[in-house]
């Protein structure tokens, strides 16, 4: 078997690119879950972020109202706002109304799936492409053989995603806000007694999670694929939730899981390209099988936030 | 918490409670109508015209009503299964995959038995219904779906794998498995080599579920429609499962585990086994939904290759119907008819007003959110009463050790 033809530099590079939406969405979900909110609506938020971000870029580029870089930033901004609003709604439902989080998340997913398709059919119609975030090349670095191709030929959002990993780890582990998040997720009663508003922290993390989910969607529609179509994410948001479990609620491990998953995906695409004699259905299936296996092993060693999915009610 | 007292309570009181428990459904419906109207206005459509078109499309003519019931049938099967799972504290999002597993197994059994029991010259013989072929196919479909759902239950019980996530992964795996088999060994021999429409051979008539008509009028009501006996099977199943859940000790154990795992464990119930069992049954009913689509409607298994290509998203709509039916199999009957009507009516709305039918997916999502959100008001009112008629407390727990997520004072405590 031609291993050289499978493990090419471009496979590693595309693994990094493919990991971008997972990293955004899974980091956002990590914040929400560390504070005790299981947001299962990530995929719906990604779809809404993907569509609205795409549409903002599509309109401004078509009418020429904004220059290209500005239009892309506008798209990102819109995706962040829409994702954040959906996160806020999820927080209202889970924190204030104390709805069962697993099911309400599925509702949010269906809502995002339906509404993004509805608006797409109404306002755009058929899949049209936009010119998305261009690849950035760096002097010297990008010219390094192999490594340059793997690491230094990506668009801006890829670098933002990877930069968010240490930032998220720092915020969670080294800041007061991070301490509050962890306290609220582990022991809301004690956190409340210390004067931390459980509701406020959970609203904040779920909204951040929604914003990052929106950004994850936009990273697909205006940076990776540069178009929108019905159900563009195809369940990537759910994979992101699985990655949070897999990574044991720690940003570095979550990002590592995203890389692993994307690498399997990139390999799968490469196997199709070079036409190896493996049925393509099994190649497509592989990442999901691996995720289940990974969850089996992950659950054995990890401690999940004690208050995950449990609404907090004062004075019980 | 004395849970057995729920049975001792007077019948009337319990009926009243159950009636009250439907109120989040009403609240959800009204709120969803309001939001849908706002969306329609935003899309420059008159909501009243849209709803009129939907009603016309869903129930205006004999054929429209039949199509509504045809669409409702798989939703009801899945909804019955989801109800069992939710009552057992398991969130089954795997209806899609379980439907596919059931359809694959059922169509295989039907094709093999059809070949064995029916000579080729009688393959298209009218009225050649063969009870053995149909029964075996249905059982095969049930078992395949049940094993596929039970797998998620097993992973949850023994490896603590969150069942929401595992069932979602299993959905994707099932779609790929279906595409693989339909392009390979299950591919219609007549199609092989010509083009690549992934579908099986057509079932012999003896393996098909008969069409259903009601002896009203002349010709009989629904005689010229696609309505089939799957609907009757589904309704009978709903009644059986209602009795099973509320009148048998096995059903009681499932609900007890859904209500409070720790207390059930103290009471000597094997919690792990009940978790697997409720997922097994849930998967089985989704599997029935799949095989009935094949035997009753399509007469072959075919797909466009997309996740919802075969199921028509009934695996998801069944969740909505189960919630809308108050997590009661009997309630799932009108709920399924309602959502079947929404789906069929939306097509008419799309044709008449140009509003995309995907509006219904969004509205379904809203209904789910509204139903679970309005439960807080029910919980507050029910704080003084502890009843098994409520939604299980453990529903919505993402995973974790069974022991630390079933604190007695959680939820309704």
Contacts between the chains, C-beta under 8 A, distances in Angstrom:
chain1	res1	chain2	res2	distance
A	33	B	398	7.8
A	38	B	396	7.7
A	38	B	398	4.4
A	40	B	164	6.5
A	44	B	365	7.1
A	93	B	369	5.9
A	93	B	372	7.6
A	93	B	373	5.1
A	97	B	373	4.3
A	97	B	374	7.8
A	97	B	376	5.2
A	98	B	376	5.1
A	98	B	379	7.9
A	99	B	369	7.2
A	99	B	372	4.1
A	99	B	373	4.5
A	99	B	375	6.7
A	99	B	376	7.2
A	99	B	396	7.9
A	100	B	372	5.0
A	100	B	375	7.3
A	100	B	391	7.3
A	100	B	395	5.0
A	100	B	396	3.2
A	101	B	396	4.9
A	101	B	398	7.2
A	102	B	91	4.5
A	102	B	164	5.5
A	102	B	395	6.9
A	102	B	396	4.4
A	102	B	397	7.4
A	102	B	398	6.5
A	103	B	91	6.5
A	103	B	319	7.6
A	103	B	323	6.9
A	103	B	368	6.3
A	103	B	372	5.1
A	103	B	395	6.8
A	103	B	396	6.2
A	104	B	368	6.9
A	104	B	369	5.3
A	104	B	372	4.8
A	104	B	373	6.8
A	104	B	396	7.8
A	106	B	93	6.4
A	106	B	316	7.7
A	106	B	319	6.4
A	106	B	365	7.8
A	106	B	368	6.1
A	107	B	365	4.7
A	107	B	366	6.9
A	107	B	367	7.4
A	107	B	368	3.0
A	107	B	369	3.7
A	107	B	370	7.9
A	107	B	372	7.0
A	108	B	365	6.5
A	108	B	369	6.3
A	109	B	365	6.8
A	110	B	316	6.6
A	110	B	320	7.5
A	110	B	361	5.7
A	110	B	362	7.2
A	110	B	364	5.3
A	110	B	365	3.1
A	110	B	368	6.5
A	111	B	361	8.0
A	111	B	362	5.2
A	111	B	365	3.1
A	111	B	366	5.6
A	111	B	369	6.9
A	112	B	365	7.3
A	113	B	361	5.6
A	113	B	362	7.6
A	113	B	365	7.2
A	114	B	358	5.0
A	114	B	359	6.6
A	114	B	360	6.9
A	114	B	361	2.9
A	114	B	362	3.1
A	114	B	363	7.1
A	114	B	364	7.0
A	114	B	365	6.0
A	115	B	39	7.8
A	115	B	358	7.9
A	115	B	362	4.3
A	117	B	356	6.9
A	117	B	358	4.0
A	117	B	361	6.9
A	118	B	39	7.7
A	118	B	43	7.8
A	118	B	356	5.0
A	118	B	358	4.6
A	118	B	359	5.3
A	118	B	361	8.0
A	118	B	362	6.1
A	121	B	356	4.1
A	121	B	358	6.7
A	122	B	43	5.9
A	122	B	355	7.9
A	122	B	356	6.3
A	230	B	358	7.7
A	234	B	307	7.8
A	235	B	168	6.7
A	235	B	172	6.5
A	238	B	165	6.9
A	238	B	168	4.6
A	241	B	165	6.4
A	242	B	162	8.0
A	242	B	165	4.6
A	242	B	168	7.9
A	242	B	169	7.1
A	245	B	162	6.2
A	245	B	165	6.7
A	245	B	399	7.1
A	279	B	180	5.6
A	279	B	184	7.8
A	281	B	176	4.2
A	281	B	177	7.1
A	281	B	179	5.1
A	281	B	180	3.8
A	281	B	183	7.7
A	282	B	176	7.2
A	282	B	180	6.9
A	284	B	176	5.2
A	285	B	172	7.2
A	285	B	173	5.2
A	285	B	176	4.2
A	285	B	177	7.2
A	288	B	169	4.4
A	288	B	170	7.8
A	288	B	172	4.6
A	288	B	173	5.2
A	289	B	169	7.7
A	289	B	173	6.4
A	291	B	165	7.8
A	291	B	169	5.4
A	292	B	155	7.2
A	292	B	161	7.1
A	292	B	166	5.7
A	292	B	169	5.0
A	292	B	170	7.5
A	295	B	155	7.8
A	295	B	159	7.9
A	295	B	161	4.6
A	295	B	162	7.1
A	295	B	165	6.3
A	295	B	166	6.7
A	296	B	155	6.6
A	296	B	159	4.6
A	296	B	161	5.7
A	299	B	159	6.0
A	299	B	160	4.2
A	299	B	161	5.6
A	299	B	162	7.7
A	299	B	399	7.0
A	300	B	159	7.2
A	300	B	160	7.5
A	304	B	398	7.4
A	304	B	399	6.5
A	304	B	400	5.0
A	306	B	400	7.9
A	306	B	404	6.6
A	308	B	397	7.9
A	308	B	398	5.4
A	308	B	399	7.9
A	308	B	400	6.7
A	309	B	396	5.4
A	309	B	397	4.9
A	309	B	398	4.7
A	309	B	405	7.8
A	310	B	397	7.7
A	310	B	405	7.7
A	310	B	410	6.4
A	316	B	409	6.3
A	316	B	413	7.7
